[in-house]
Structures are given as structure tokens and as C-alpha cells.
Amino acid sequence: MKTGFFEETEGVRSSMRLMSFISLFIAAGVACFSIWTKQLDANVIAIVTLFIVAAFVPKAIQKYAEK
């Protein structure tokens, strides 16, 4: 059997991967919305950056914490 998209190992679901995916999806949504409505400013860039960091950093920290 194959390991699924949101699974750590076979049959073990990962909430960390799900939350990272949701954070990345929200960052893309906020970025697209702000560009579409022409409201792109420093605050929006900061929020999008924070969501992108929130999407990738926890998984990296988790790998070091498990060691």
C-alpha cells in the first residue's frame, strides 16, 4: 500500500501536513485577493509571508525536535 498525501507513514495521518497545506492555501488566497482588488501593500505582504513561513517551518522544526 502507498503512503497518502497527508500521511506520515502508511495509515498514520499527519495533522501537521494538513495544517501546513491549509496555511499555504490561505497565503495563496490572500495574495490573489489582494492583487485582484489592487490592495497590495506592505501589510498584505507581511501577512502572506507569515502564512508561508507558517506553512513550511513547523515541519522542519518537528524533524529536529524528534531527534
Secondary structure, 3 states (H helix, E strand, C coil): CCCCCCEEECCEECHHHHHHHHHHHHHHHHHHHHHHCCCCCHHHHHHHHHHHHHHHHHHHHHHHHHC
